[in-house]
Amino acid sequence: MPERLLTSEEVADLLAVKPQTGRDAAWRGKIPCVRLWTGKKKTLLRFERSAIEAFIRERAMPVGSRTRS
């Protein structure tokens, strides 16, 4: 069975950001999303949990790797 797609609100919870921030990032191609359809005024965006979790893992900094500027 395919995984259930997440809403912008659910992705925002995973990323600890506001839902609009997540939607903006998706539109800019910063986070992976699925564009289901486009209506007259808006496009329905959904997100695969596995893709969002991979996005987080790819950007995670190892402990102790922070640099000071």
C-alpha positions as CSV (number, residue, x, y, z in Angstrom):
1,M,0.0,0.0,0.0
2,P,1.4,3.4,-0.9
3,E,2.2,5.8,1.9
4,R,-0.4,8.5,2.8
5,L,0.6,11.9,1.6
6,L,1.0,14.7,4.1
7,T,-0.6,18.1,4.1
8,S,1.2,21.4,4.4
9,E,0.2,21.6,8.0
10,E,1.7,18.1,8.8
11,V,4.9,19.0,7.0
12,A,5.1,22.2,8.9
13,D,4.9,20.3,12.2
14,L,7.7,17.9,11.0
15,L,9.9,20.9,10.0
16,A,8.9,23.1,12.9
17,V,7.9,26.0,10.6
18,K,4.6,27.7,9.7
19,P,2.5,26.0,7.0
20,Q,3.0,29.0,4.7
21,T,6.8,28.7,5.0
22,G,6.5,25.0,4.0
23,R,4.3,25.9,1.0
24,D,6.6,28.7,-0.1
25,A,9.6,26.3,0.1
26,A,7.8,23.7,-2.0
27,W,6.9,26.3,-4.6
28,R,10.5,27.4,-4.8
29,G,11.7,23.8,-5.2
30,K,13.4,23.8,-1.8
31,I,11.5,20.8,-0.4
32,P,10.0,17.9,-2.4
33,C,6.3,18.0,-3.1
34,V,3.5,16.5,-5.2
35,R,1.3,18.9,-7.1
36,L,-2.0,17.1,-7.4
37,W,-4.0,19.5,-9.5
38,T,-4.3,23.2,-10.2
39,G,-7.6,25.0,-9.8
40,K,-8.6,28.5,-10.8
41,K,-7.0,30.0,-7.7
42,K,-4.7,27.5,-6.1
43,T,-2.8,24.2,-6.5
44,L,-3.2,21.4,-4.1
45,L,0.2,20.4,-2.7
46,R,0.9,17.2,-0.8
47,F,4.2,15.7,0.5
48,E,5.6,12.2,0.8
49,R,6.7,11.5,4.4
50,S,9.7,9.5,3.2
51,A,10.9,12.4,0.9
52,I,10.5,14.9,3.8
53,E,12.4,12.7,6.2
54,A,15.2,12.2,3.6
55,F,15.3,16.0,3.1
56,I,15.8,16.4,6.8
57,R,18.5,13.7,7.0
58,E,20.4,15.1,4.1
59,R,20.6,18.5,5.8
60,A,21.3,17.4,9.3
61,M,24.6,18.6,10.7
62,P,26.7,16.0,12.7
63,V,27.0,16.9,16.3
64,G,30.1,19.1,17.0
65,S,30.3,20.2,13.3
66,R,29.0,23.7,13.9
67,T,31.4,26.5,13.0
68,R,31.6,30.0,14.4
69,S,31.6,33.0,12.1
